Amino acid sequence: RVIRSAVSPADCAPAWSPDRFRREFGLEPGQPVVAVVAQLIPRKGHGLLLAAWPAIRARFPGARLLVFGTGPLEGELVALAG
């Protein structure tokens, strides 16, 4: 499910090429990736995603999770991620 943002996609044009992005984060071409860009606050559901991540990895062993954001839950989410 996609949750729309109030930010216009045109304002967020990527500054990096896909190849540079993959290199920066150590991603292989075709590797499954889940990326979240959001404030680290309860209503964004990061904790639910982290709780579900082991099941996702069981089905897609090579999958990577990238979380971009800051907020009051940062320390708690880092601890959950291990």
N, C-alpha and C positions, 0 to 999 in steps of 0.2 A: 504494500500500500504506500502511496506517495502522500506525504503531508506537505502541502504547499507553504511557501514562505512569503513574507512580505517583501523580500529582496528580489529585484528584477534579475533574471539570469544574464541579461545583457551587461549588467554592471559587474558581473563576476567572470568575465571572459578569462580563460586560463592564460597565465603568463608563461607557463612551462609547456613544452611539448609532451605528449604521452610518453615518449622514450625517456625524457629527463625525469618525469614523475616516477616511472618505474625504477630507474636507477637510484633516485633519491631515497626510495623506501624499500629497495631490495626486492622488487616484485618481478616475477617472471612473466613474459608475454603469455596471455591466456590464463594466468592464475586467477582464481576467483577472489574477489576483493569486496568487502563491505566497508564503505567509508561513511562516517557520520560527521557532519559539520554543524555544530549547534552549541549553545550555551550548556554548561554542565549544571543543569538544574533539574529538580525532580520531574517536572511535567514532560521533559524530553524523553524519558524512558530508557536512559543509558543502562540503568541497573537491570532492567528486563532483558535488554540485549546481551549484557554480560552473563546473565543467568542462562540464557538460551545458547550462548556461544559453544559450550561443549557439545551440544547436540548437533549444531551446525557443522562443527569441525569433524564430528563422527561421520557425517554424511559427505562432507567435502574436506578431506584431510589436508589439502594444500591451501585452504582458504586463509586469508589474512584479514584482520580487522584493523582499520585505521580510524582513530577518533581525534577530531580536531575541535578544540574549543577550550574555554576556561570558565570557571564559575565555582560556586561554593562547594560543589560535590567532587571537585577534582581529587582531593586526597582520598576520599572514600572510594571513588571509582578506580584509582590507581591501585589501592589495596585489594579491591575485588578482582582486578585483572591479574594480580599476582606479579 
